[in-house]
Amino acid sequence: MELLYIANPLCSWCYGFGPSLRRLRARWPQLAITLALGSLGEARLQRPWDADERARLRAHWRRIQTLTGLPFAFGWLEREDFIPDFRPACRALLVVRACWPALVLPFFERLQERFYARGADITDPALLRAVAVGEFGTPEARFDALFADPALAQALGREFAQVARLGVRGFPTLLALAGDRLRLVTAGWLGPDELIRRVEEVATGLGVGDVLRNSAAEVETPAAVPPAEGR
């Protein structure tokens, strides 16, 4: 069995899902998790957040902070000029995937930490380049060539379309694959304990529960947090 994690770097609930996903990876270090990128919609690319959107996001961010204890740079919600264009960060993720496939999920988490916790602008190609090259060892010339390549933007569009064809409309979404069988683990945020329980349930339903249980690592279990009330 392997997992398909569908997310977007400018999805705050994906940022909140990070600790749960890290617990999952610690429990089953050999369980393959592939990151697929989904679109937040073309409307996000046209204009800044308006006052109603900023108020709604503030409520979501506070809820995530309460559930997870993660820090948030709420200053983003004071800006009236910020256009949340998620495409540059997604292109940078495809570059890192092409260079270092094993590092794409840590790179995704680093970008989210930079934006949500530290207030860095991950719509800025210069910042994306600095993180990919300076922190993840991506060759400068390779990053520059791939990031600017129209074929990469086309590949990103195809990935968005493939995710949409799966019927995924919100993030985070986690799917389990075993052979030619596909099962939903979660469409939305789950706390660490609930996520592990759901993965075990799905694995059992796919007939690979014993294999999963036998491969589990011993990890310390922190206190559970209550589930989110909504996206």
N, C-alpha and C positions, 0 to 999 in steps of 0.2 A: 504494500500500500504506500502511496505517496499523497502529499497534500498540495493543493493549488490554492495559493493565497492571492486573492484579488483585492487590489488596494489602489490608492492614489496618494502621492506625497503631500497633497494639500487637503487631505481628509483628516479632520481632527479626531474622529472616532478610531481611525487607523492608528494615530499616535497613541491614543488611549489603549489600544489593543496590544501595543508593543510589549508591556510587561507580561501579559498572558501568553503571547507567542514565545517570549523568551523562556518562560517556565515550561512550555510545551517542548521546546527544543532541548532544554536541560534534561527533561525526563526521558525523551527518546532522541538521543544525539544522532542516531543513524537514520531517523525518519526524514526522507527527502521532502523539502518544502520548496516549491517553485513559485516565484513571484510573477504575477501577471498584472498588467496595468489597465485600469479602467478609466474612462473619461467622466469628469464631473459635469459635462454638458457644455455645449457651445456658448450658452448665455454667460457663463463665467468668464469667457475670454473677451467680452465686448465692453465691459464697464466695471467701475469699482463697486464694492459692496455699498448698498444704500443703507439708510439708518435702520430700517426694519431688519435687513439681513444682519447688520452688525449686532443688533439687540438679540436676534435669534442665536447667532453664533456665540455671543457672550454667555447666554444661558447654557448652551451645549458645553462650552469650555469649562464653565464653573462646575457643571455636573460631572464631567470627566475628571476634573481635578479632585472633586470630592470622592469619586469612586476609586481613583488610582493614586492620588497624592502627587501626580506629575506636575511640574511647574509649567506655567503659561506666560507668554509675553503678551499681556493684554493690550499693550500699546498698539498692536496691529489694528485693533478695533476702534482706535481713536483717529486713524488716518482715513481721510475721505478720498484719497487719490490712488489707493492701492488696488490694482487690478490683479486678481488671483489667477494669473495665467499659469496653469500647471504643466504646460507642454515643455518648457525648458528643462524642468527637473526630470520629467519623464524621459526626455531625450538623453539627459546625462545618465540616467539609470540604464538605458539601452547601451550606451557606450561602455559603462562599467561591466555590464553583463557580457558584452562582446570580448572585453579584455580579461576580466577576472570573474567568471560565472559564480564562483563560490562566495564572492564578496558583495553580490548585488543586494542581498537582504540587509547585511550590516550597513551598506551605503544608504539604502532606503531609510533605515532607522536613524542614521547620522543626519540626513537631510531634515527629517522631521524634528529631531532634537534641535537642530540649528534654527529652524523656523519657529516652532512652538515654544521652546524653552528659552532660547537665546535671542530671539527677535531678528535673526539674520534673514535676508531676502533671498529665498531660493528660487525666485523668478529671474534672478540676475545671472546671466551666463558666466560672468567673471567669478562669482562666488562658487558656482557649481564646479568650474574648472579648478579653482583653488582647493576645494575639498577632494575632488577626484584625483588630482595630481599630487597635491601636497600631503594628503592623509591616507590615500588608498593606493598610491604608487602607479597610477595610470600614466603611461608615457605621454608627455606633453603633445608631441606631434600627432600621436594616435588619437588623443582626445580631440584636438582641434579639427582633424580631418573628418572624424566620424560625426562629431557634433554638428558640423556645418553641412554634412552630406545630405542632399535631398532624399536619398534612398532611406536614410534613417528616419526622417519624418514620415515617409510613406509606410515604413515598417511599423511605426508607432500607430498610425491611423489604422492599419490592418489589425493590430493587437486590440485597440479599442473596439473595433467592429467584431472581432472574435469573442471578446468578453460580452458584448451586447447580445450576440447570438446565443450565448449560454443562458440568457435571461437574467443576468446579473444587473440590478438597477441601483444597488447601494453597497457601501463599503463600511467596514471590512466584510468580505465574504470568504469563507474557507470551504473548499470542496475536497473530498477524498476520492482517490482513484485507485482501483484495484482491477487490473486487466482492462476489460472494456466496460467496467461498471463505474458509474459516477454517482456519488452521494453527497448531499449537503451536510456539512458539519454545523455551520452557523451563517446566517445572513444578519450581521450586526455584532455589536460588542458582547463579549462574554468575559467574566472574571476568570482567573487562572484555574481554580478548582472546577468550575463548571465546564470550561473548555476541555480540560483533560478528561472529564467524565463523558462529554459528548464524543470526543475522538475515540474513546474506548467503546462506547455504544455503537458508533458507526463501524469501527473495525470488526466488532463482533457480528454485526449485520452483514458485513462483506465476507465473513468467514476467515478473517485473519486476526481475530482477537487474541488467540494464544500466542501467536508470533509477536504481536505488539507487546503483550504483557511480559513475555520472556526477555524482551530487549530493553525493558524500562531500566533507567538508572535510578539509583537512590538519591533523592533530592529532598532538601528540607522544605516543608510545606508551610508557607506563611498563612496568616489568618485570611479567610475568604472575604471578598467584598461583595456587596449586594449587586444584582444585575441592574443594567441601565433600564430606565423606563421608556426610552425611545431614542431615536437617532438624532 
